[in-house]
Amino acid sequence: ATCGHGCKYGECMGPNKCKCFPGFTGKTCNQDLNECGLKPRPCEHRCMNTHGSYKCYCLNGYMLMPDGTCASSRTCAMVNCQYGCEEVKGQVQCLCPSGGLQLGPNGRTCTDIDECSTGKAVCSYNRRCVNTFGSFYCKCQLGYELKYTSGRYNCADVNECVTNTHRCNLHAECLNTQGSFQCKCKQGYRGSGFDCA
């Protein structure tokens, strides 16, 4: 079976029919599934959607159990954690629902880690890092778009001259370049290519 547009987070099961991996949806399995919006709800108290998955956390005064449920805890209530807590060797520790969050200086609230500026995030060539609260994702560089070619997704150059997204003057020629374009005034005209006289 072949899937002309490919299956980004899934596998091709029939002509243009994708079977998505858990946590993904869409015709080409390119969209993150928001598990927090599912019925029945996956978490007892609160839910945080992540790329391809989700994390459960508890209200203040409750402790997150290994099975994802929340148990009432007097110690948690006393510590006043933003996202619930866990007890490790009799010590109460506040939790953050994602690896992209860290406990703040007060030890109770969670702050975002900017993976893009700390260098924790590694995006492949032609992609740039975009930070989100608790995570990050890799996006095509400006002048490139995500295209399915030779069995995989790649960032391909956008030909601004063909898509007519250039800003060349009416009396200029558009020349496509990798990730950008250039404008050159036609014969008999002078200027930058954006302005020709």
N, C-alpha and C positions, 0 to 999 in steps of 0.2 A: 504494500500500500504506500502511496505517496501523498504527502501533505504539502501542497504547493507553497503555503505560507509558513510551513514548519510548525513545530510544537515547542515553544520556548521552554516551559517547565512541565514537560509531559512527553508522551510518546505517541507516534502515529499508529492508529489501530485500523484504519480503513481509509478509502479515498477522502482526503480532507477532513478526517475525523480524529480529533486528538483526545487522548485519555490523560487528564491532568494529574500531576503529582499532588499529594495532599497539601492543602494550603494555597492552591492556585486554581483559577477559573478563567473562563473566556474561550472563544472559538480556537485561539492558538495558544491557550494556557499562558498568556502573557500578563494576566492581571492577578494581583494578590487577593486572596479570598479573605474578607473580614470575618473571621470566626466569631468575633464578639457579637456580631449581629445575628448569629444563627439561633434557631429555636430547636430544642431546648438550649438555653445559654450554657456555654462550656464552663463557666466559672460561677462559684457560689455567690461571691460578692462583686468584685470588680475585675474587668478584663482589659488588657492592653494588646491591641493588634500589632503584630510585627511582620516583617517580610517573610511570607510563607508559613507563618505560625502565629502563636499568641502566647501571652503570659497571664496567669491569674495572680491577683493579689487581694489582700483582705483589708477591711475597714480597720480604723484604729481600735485597739482593744481586742483584736483577734489575731490568731497565729495561723500561718499557712501550713497545712498538713501535707505530707508527701503525696496524698491522692488528689490534691488540689482543693480540698474543702477548707473551711475556715473554722477554727475552734476558738471559743471564748477564752481569753487569757487575762488575768488580773495584772500580770507583770507587763504585758504588752500595753495595756491601758495606761499604766503608770509611766511608761517610757514615751508614749505619745508619738508613735511612728506615722509617717505619711502613708506608707504602703504596707502596713502590717509588719510582723516581726517573726523571728525564729529563735528557738532557745538552743544554744550550743554549750554543752557542758555546764549547764546551770546559768550561763550568761545570756542575757537577752540582747539580740542584735536586730537592728532595723534592716529591712530588705528593700531592694530596688527591683522592679519587675523586668528589667532588661539589662543586658551586659553593656549597653551604651549609656547607662546612667550610673552615677556614683553617689555615694552618701556625701552630703554636704558637710561643712565644718561643724554643724550642730549635731551630726550623727543621727538625725531623725528625718530630714527631707532629702530628696534626690535631685541632683543637678545633672544636666546633659553633658556628655563627653563629646566634644567636637572632633570626631574621628578624622575629618578632613584636614584640620590644622595640626593635630598631634602626630599625623603620619601613620596612625593605626590602620587606616583604610588604604587598600591598594587597588587602584583602578587600572585596568589594562590600557595599552596605548590607544589614543584617540578618545579616551573617556575622561570625564571630570567628576570629581567627588561632590556630592550634594549632602550636606548634613541635615538630619531630621531629629526630632526629639526622641532620644533613646536609640537611634540607629543612623544609617546613612545609605545612600545608593549611588551607583555609578551611571552617569548620563553621557550621551555622546557630546563631544566638544562642539562648540558653535561652528556652524558650517558643515556639520555632518549629521546624518540621520540613521536610525536603526533600520537595517534592511536584512532580509533573509536571502543569503546567496550561498551557493555550493554547500548546502546542508547545515548551515549555521547562521547565527545572528552576528552581524558585524556593523560597525559604524562606517557608512559609506559617504563619500563626498556628495554634497548637494550641489548640483549644477545650477547656480543662480541664473545663468543666462537662459537656460531652458525653462526653468520654473517661473521666470519673469519676476524674481524677487530682488533683482539688482536695482541700483539707483543711478544707472548710467544715463547720460544726457541723450536726448532724442537724436543728436548728431554724433553719437559715439558708438563704438563697437564694444560689446561685452566679451571678455575673455575669462573663461573659467579657470580657477586655480584650486589646488588642494585646500579645502576648508574655507575658500573665499572666492573672490573674483576681482578682475581689473577692468577699468574702462579706458578706452583709447579713442580720442577724437578722430573722426573720419577725415579723409583727405580734403583739404581746403578749409579745415577748421582747426582752431588752436584752443588749448585749455587743459584742465586737469582730467577731463573725461567725464566728470560730474557736471562741469560747466564747459561748454564749447561755444566759441564765437567765430 
